Amino acid sequence: MKRTLFFLVLTVFVITACGTPSTPVPAPTNTHIPLPTETAIPTATLEPSPTPMPIGGGGKFIMQVAPLLVPKEFNSQESASWFSASSDGTNLELLNWQIWSISPDGKRALTYTSDRKIALTNLDGTTSISLDDSLDYYINSNFQTAIWLPNGNIALLAFDKSQSAKILVFLVSPDGKLTKWEKASQIMQEYAELLFLSPNRDELYLKTMCGNNRCNTRYYVISLDDSEQKQILENVNRLQDLYISPSGQYIAYVDTSKNIMNCSIYKIADETTTIITPDDGTSGLDYCFGENHWSPTEDILFGQTKDGISIWEAQNGNIRNVATFLELNAGACYSTNWTPDGKFLFLSVCTETYSDYKELRMQKLLGKQDTTLPFTKSSGQRLINISDGKVIEYPDAGFCESILSPDSKWALLYLCTNEKNVAIYPSQLLNLDTKEMYPVFQGFVSNSPDTLVQPEGFYQKDWSVFWIP
């Protein structure tokens, strides 16, 4: 009897608590109090997968490649041709014109055809505007430099046929019209060269000279609004490799007027010159010679001492070692470039000496060994963090030329050779973070030693690359 009563009570309790399924109790209105935020039960959601970074990081390549390196199915011309490709090496396309100069944003170019007609061309192929031919001028695009100005115009040099081929400065507008730049043209001698813009892009640096040293070479800086014109570097007649610092305060150059070349730093404000002289007795030429050594972001130059890679600081004139060859795990490194963000130095060639170097040298001297055998071998590429000197080593891709991506995350290694200077390695895209390598341009640029053996080896002129955003 007690068990039956308990069962009936339990049944009533359950029905009362849960309600009758066929007659649900309506929810009260405006009386619901939400739970505090900290005790709310989160709704399970799937996080979207991050978009994978494309190989190469984006942008595209614009390349000039010698005919020897390109199979006939890609190019039947006997001269070097221009190609475009995506940053992962795909979408290869032969361009229908030669490129003279590319705009800093990579969107436009001065181009010319086989009959030397010069045009202002959009690199996406949409438009091409021929330069105005109403003036009696001659432009030699083989050696002249074009400077892209911030207002959309282009400064270039041309010979005025009506004035006994006098060289003048012209401005090219976006619609292809040419206007003589009067003030800049007045200081021209027989020849001239446009050098570079100031970092704030409001002044143009140029030089003018005569043939056979009939007059002194002169260097000028001209404001783009014609408000100021000034001669600089008046006491130096012969120099080369001029580059301006990111702040616009200094010009680095190689002085060739004396028996011993040196790296000189010209301070624009007070017109003083400093010669870089490392304490280890080296000449300091490594901080200026051959290319632009300035950081993209700071007034510092990269170079080498006897011990390794170092930087020279313009503000105080100090030389700071950033990585010794011991820390680089290499006998020597060269072919150095700044990453575009200015934080790292990338060395595309590091070498080590064969362990039997002395024996090899003796065999060569005695005529018992092939004199073409090298003493060194490639030991891979390196990346140096200039703030803390940390070094990243990468797998060996051979002796390579390199270009770095605009985002500082990738390197294209190309024209890679072995110790004998024979191109037998494929081109690679190197991820600077993960060390992964991706072969590119396979089947396009040949790497067969049977067809590419050249005693003089391969040089930059055989394959030049621009990596544009």
C-alpha positions in Angstrom: 0.0 0.0 0.0 2.9 2.4 0.9 4.7 1.6 -2.4 1.5 2.2 -4.4 0.9 5.6 -2.7 4.6 6.6 -3.2 4.3 5.8 -6.9 1.1 7.9 -7.3 2.8 10.9 -5.5 5.9 10.6 -7.7 3.7 10.5 -10.8 1.9 13.7 -9.8 5.2 15.4 -9.0 6.6 14.6 -12.4 3.5 15.7 -14.3 3.3 18.9 -12.3 7.0 19.7 -12.9 7.2 18.9 -16.5 3.7 19.8 -17.7 1.4 17.8 -20.0 3.0 17.3 -23.4 -0.2 18.0 -25.3 -0.9 21.3 -23.4 2.4 23.2 -23.0 2.5 26.1 -20.6 3.1 29.4 -22.4 6.2 31.3 -21.5 5.6 34.5 -19.5 6.1 37.7 -21.3 8.6 40.5 -20.4 9.7 38.6 -17.3 12.7 36.9 -18.6 16.0 37.9 -16.9 19.0 37.0 -19.0 22.0 35.3 -17.4 25.0 37.4 -16.6 27.4 37.6 -19.5 30.1 35.8 -17.6 27.9 32.7 -17.1 26.4 32.6 -20.6 27.0 29.4 -22.5 29.0 30.2 -25.6 27.7 29.1 -29.0 30.0 26.7 -30.7 31.3 28.3 -34.0 33.9 27.3 -36.4 36.7 29.8 -36.9 37.3 30.6 -40.6 40.5 29.1 -41.9 43.2 31.7 -42.5 43.8 32.5 -46.2 47.0 30.7 -47.1 49.8 33.1 -48.1 50.5 32.6 -51.9 53.9 31.3 -52.8 56.0 34.3 -53.5 53.8 36.5 -51.3 52.1 38.3 -54.2 53.0 40.8 -56.9 54.7 39.8 -60.1 58.0 39.5 -61.9 59.1 41.5 -64.8 62.2 39.8 -66.4 64.6 40.3 -69.2 66.1 37.0 -70.3 68.9 36.3 -72.8 67.9 34.1 -75.7 70.5 31.4 -74.8 68.6 30.7 -71.6 65.1 30.4 -73.2 63.9 27.5 -75.3 62.7 28.4 -78.8 59.1 27.6 -78.0 59.1 30.6 -75.6 61.1 33.0 -77.7 62.2 32.8 -81.3 64.1 36.2 -81.2 67.8 36.4 -81.2 67.9 39.3 -78.7 66.9 39.4 -75.1 63.2 39.5 -74.5 60.9 40.6 -71.6 58.5 38.4 -69.8 56.0 38.8 -67.0 55.0 36.1 -64.5 53.1 35.8 -61.2 55.2 35.7 -58.0 54.9 31.9 -57.8 56.5 31.6 -61.2 53.2 30.8 -63.1 51.3 32.8 -65.8 54.4 33.3 -67.8 53.9 35.7 -70.7 56.1 37.0 -73.4 55.8 40.8 -73.7 55.6 42.5 -77.1 58.0 45.3 -76.3 61.3 46.1 -74.7 61.3 47.9 -71.4 63.4 51.0 -70.8 62.3 52.0 -67.4 59.6 50.9 -64.9 57.7 53.2 -62.6 58.3 52.8 -58.8 54.8 51.4 -58.3 55.3 48.8 -61.0 52.2 49.9 -63.0 53.7 51.7 -65.9 56.8 51.6 -68.1 58.6 53.4 -70.8 58.8 50.8 -73.6 60.1 50.7 -77.1 59.6 48.4 -80.1 62.1 47.1 -82.7 61.8 50.3 -84.7 62.8 52.3 -81.6 59.3 53.9 -81.1 59.1 54.9 -77.4 55.8 54.7 -75.6 54.3 55.1 -72.1 52.7 51.7 -71.4 50.5 50.3 -68.7 52.1 47.0 -67.6 48.6 45.4 -67.3 48.4 45.7 -71.1 45.5 48.1 -71.2 47.0 51.2 -72.8 50.1 52.3 -74.6 50.7 56.0 -75.6 53.4 56.8 -78.0 55.7 59.7 -77.0 55.0 63.0 -78.9 57.1 63.1 -82.1 56.3 66.7 -83.0 59.7 67.9 -81.6 63.0 67.3 -83.4 64.7 65.3 -80.7 66.5 61.9 -80.3 66.3 59.7 -77.2 68.9 57.0 -76.7 67.2 54.6 -74.4 70.2 52.3 -74.3 72.1 54.3 -71.7 69.9 57.1 -70.5 68.0 57.0 -67.2 64.4 58.0 -66.8 63.3 59.5 -63.5 59.6 59.1 -62.4 58.4 62.2 -60.7 55.7 62.4 -58.0 53.4 64.5 -60.1 53.1 61.8 -62.7 55.7 63.3 -65.1 58.9 61.6 -66.2 62.2 63.4 -66.5 64.5 62.2 -69.3 67.4 63.4 -71.5 67.2 63.8 -75.3 69.3 65.3 -78.0 67.9 68.4 -79.7 68.7 67.9 -83.4 68.1 71.6 -84.2 71.0 72.6 -81.8 73.8 70.4 -83.1 72.6 67.5 -81.0 72.8 69.4 -77.7 71.5 67.4 -74.8 68.5 68.7 -73.0 66.2 67.7 -70.2 62.6 67.0 -71.1 59.5 66.3 -69.0 57.0 63.7 -70.3 53.4 64.1 -69.2 51.1 61.1 -68.6 49.6 61.7 -72.1 53.0 61.4 -73.8 53.6 65.1 -74.4 57.2 66.4 -74.1 58.1 69.8 -72.6 61.7 71.1 -72.4 62.8 71.7 -68.7 64.4 75.1 -69.3 66.2 75.6 -66.1 67.7 72.1 -66.0 68.7 72.3 -69.7 70.7 75.5 -69.2 73.4 73.7 -67.2 73.9 70.9 -69.6 77.3 70.3 -71.1 78.0 67.8 -73.9 76.6 64.8 -72.0 74.6 64.3 -68.8 73.1 61.7 -66.5 70.0 61.9 -64.3 71.0 60.3 -61.0 68.1 60.1 -58.5 65.4 62.0 -56.6 65.8 63.1 -53.0 64.0 60.8 -50.5 61.2 63.4 -50.1 60.9 63.4 -53.9 61.2 67.2 -54.4 64.7 67.5 -55.8 66.6 65.9 -58.7 70.3 65.1 -58.7 72.2 65.0 -62.0 75.6 65.2 -63.5 76.9 66.8 -66.7 80.3 66.3 -68.4 82.2 66.5 -71.7 83.8 63.9 -73.8 87.6 63.1 -73.6 87.8 65.1 -70.3 87.5 68.4 -72.1 85.7 69.8 -69.1 85.2 69.0 -65.4 82.2 66.8 -64.4 79.7 68.8 -62.5 77.0 67.6 -60.0 73.8 69.5 -59.4 70.7 69.3 -57.3 67.6 71.1 -58.7 64.3 71.5 -57.0 61.4 70.2 -59.1 59.5 73.6 -58.7 62.6 75.4 -60.1 63.0 77.4 -56.9 66.6 76.3 -56.3 69.6 75.0 -58.2 72.9 74.2 -56.5 76.2 72.7 -57.6 77.6 70.0 -55.2 80.7 67.9 -54.9 82.7 70.7 -56.5 86.1 69.5 -55.3 85.8 65.9 -56.7 86.2 65.4 -60.4 86.1 61.6 -60.8 83.7 59.5 -58.8 81.2 56.7 -59.3 78.5 54.7 -57.5 76.6 57.7 -56.1 73.7 56.9 -53.8 71.7 59.1 -51.4 70.8 58.1 -47.8 67.2 57.5 -46.7 67.2 60.8 -44.8 68.6 62.8 -47.7 71.5 64.1 -45.6 74.3 62.1 -47.0 75.6 60.9 -50.4 77.9 57.8 -50.5 80.3 57.5 -53.4 83.5 55.9 -54.6 86.3 58.4 -55.2 88.3 57.4 -58.2 90.4 60.6 -58.5 93.3 59.2 -56.5 95.5 56.1 -56.9 93.6 54.3 -54.1 89.8 54.3 -54.4 87.9 54.8 -51.2 84.4 55.1 -49.9 83.5 58.7 -49.2 80.5 60.2 -47.4 79.4 63.7 -48.5 77.2 65.6 -45.9 75.0 67.8 -48.0 74.2 70.4 -45.3 77.8 71.5 -44.6 79.5 70.1 -47.8 82.0 68.1 -45.7 83.4 64.7 -46.7 84.3 61.7 -44.5 86.3 58.7 -45.7 85.3 55.4 -44.2 88.4 53.8 -42.6 87.9 50.5 -40.7 90.2 49.9 -37.7 91.3 46.5 -39.1 93.2 48.1 -42.0 90.8 47.3 -44.8 90.1 50.1 -47.3 86.4 50.7 -46.5 85.6 50.4 -50.2 83.2 47.5 -49.4 80.7 50.0 -47.9 80.2 51.9 -51.2 81.5 49.9 -54.2 79.3 48.7 -57.1 75.8 49.1 -55.7 73.6 50.9 -53.2 74.7 49.9 -49.7 72.3 52.2 -47.8 69.6 50.7 -45.7 66.1 51.4 -47.1 65.1 52.9 -43.7 68.2 54.2 -41.9 71.4 56.1 -42.6 73.6 53.0 -42.3 75.7 51.2 -44.9 76.5 47.5 -45.0 80.0 46.3 -45.7 82.7 43.8 -44.7 85.7 43.8 -42.4 88.2 41.0 -42.2 86.1 39.2 -39.6 82.6 39.4 -41.2 79.6 41.6 -42.1 79.3 45.0 -40.5 77.5 48.3 -40.8 78.7 51.9 -40.8 76.5 54.4 -39.0 76.4 57.9 -40.5 75.2 59.6 -37.4 78.3 58.8 -35.4 80.7 57.3 -37.9 81.0 54.0 -36.0 81.4 50.6 -37.6 79.5 47.8 -35.9 80.0 44.1 -36.6 76.7 42.3 -37.0 77.9 38.8 -37.7 81.4 37.2 -38.0 82.1 34.6 -40.6 82.4 32.1 -37.7 78.8 33.0 -36.7 77.8 32.7 -40.4 79.4 29.3 -40.5 81.1 30.2 -43.7 84.6 31.1 -45.0 83.2 34.1 -46.9 79.9 35.6 -47.9 79.1 38.2 -50.5 76.3 39.3 -52.9 74.5 41.1 -50.0 71.2 42.9 -50.1 68.9 44.6 -47.6 65.4 43.3 -47.1 63.0 46.1 -48.1 61.9 46.6 -44.5 65.5 47.4 -43.5 65.6 44.8 -40.7 67.8 42.1 -42.3 70.7 41.5 -44.6 70.4 38.6 -47.1 73.5 37.0 -48.4 72.9 35.0 -51.5 76.3 33.5 -51.7 78.3 32.0 -48.8 81.2 29.7 -49.4 83.6 27.4 -47.6 87.0 26.2 -48.6 87.5 22.5 -49.5 89.2 20.7 -46.7 92.0 19.6 -49.0 92.6 23.1 -50.3 96.4 23.1 -49.8 96.7 19.8 -51.6 94.5 21.0 -54.5 96.6 24.1 -54.8 99.9 22.1 -54.8 98.5 19.7 -57.4 97.6 22.7 -59.6 101.0 24.3 -59.2 102.6 21.0 -60.2 100.3 20.6 -63.2 98.9 17.4 -61.9 95.4 18.7 -61.3 92.7 20.2 -63.5 93.2 24.0 -63.2 89.5 24.6 -63.6 88.8 22.8 -60.3 87.6 25.4 -57.7 89.0 25.8 -54.2 85.6 26.8 -52.7 82.1 25.5 -52.7 78.7 27.0 -51.9 77.5 26.5 -48.3 74.0 28.0 -48.8 72.4 31.4 -48.2 72.2 33.4 -45.0 69.9 36.0 -43.3 71.2 38.3 -40.6 69.1 40.2 -38.2 71.0 43.5 -37.8 69.5 44.3 -34.4 70.7 41.2 -32.6 73.1 39.5 -35.1 71.1 36.3 -35.2 71.8 34.3 -38.3 69.5 32.0 -40.2 71.1 29.4 -42.5 69.3 28.1 -45.6 69.7 24.9 -47.7 72.3 25.3 -50.4 70.9 26.4 -53.7 74.3 27.1 -55.4 76.0 30.3 -56.4 72.9 32.4 -57.1 71.7 35.9 -58.0 68.8 37.0 -55.8 66.0 39.5 -55.5 63.8 39.9 -52.4 60.0 40.3 -52.4 58.4 43.7 -51.5 57.1 42.2 -48.2 60.6 41.0 -47.2 59.3 37.4 -46.8 60.7 35.7 -49.9 63.8 35.5 -52.1 64.0 34.4 -55.7 67.3 32.6 -56.3 68.1 32.5 -60.0 71.1 32.0 -62.3 72.3 29.5 -59.8 75.5 27.7 -60.7 77.9 25.2 -59.3 81.5 25.8 -58.4 82.6 25.6 -62.1 80.1 28.4 -63.0 77.9 26.0 -64.9 74.2 26.7 -64.5 72.9 23.3 -63.4 70.6 24.3 -60.4 67.0 25.2 -60.8 65.7 28.6 -59.8 64.0 28.6 -56.4 61.6 30.6 -54.4 62.8 30.6 -50.8 60.5 31.3 -47.9 62.7 33.3 -45.5 60.6 32.3 -42.5 60.1 28.5 -43.0 63.2 27.8 -45.1 61.0 26.0 -47.7 62.1 26.1 -51.3 59.9 25.9 -54.4 61.4 25.4 -57.8 60.2 27.9 -60.4 60.5 28.5 -64.1 61.3 24.9 -64.8 61.2 24.2 -68.5 61.4 27.9 -69.2 64.9 28.9 -68.3 67.1 26.0 -69.2 69.5 24.6 -66.6 71.1 21.9 -68.8 74.9 21.9 -68.5 75.0 20.4 -72.1 73.6 23.7 -73.5 74.7 26.3 -71.1 78.4 25.6 -70.6 80.2 29.0 -71.1 83.8 29.5 -70.1 83.1 33.0 -69.0 80.1 31.9 -66.9 76.9 33.7 -66.4 76.4 37.3 -65.4 73.6 39.5 -64.3 73.0 40.9 -67.8 71.8 37.4 -69.0 68.8 37.5 -66.7 67.6 40.6 -64.9 64.5 40.6 -62.6 62.2 43.2 -61.1 59.8 42.1 -58.4 56.9 44.6 -58.3 54.0 44.8 -55.8 
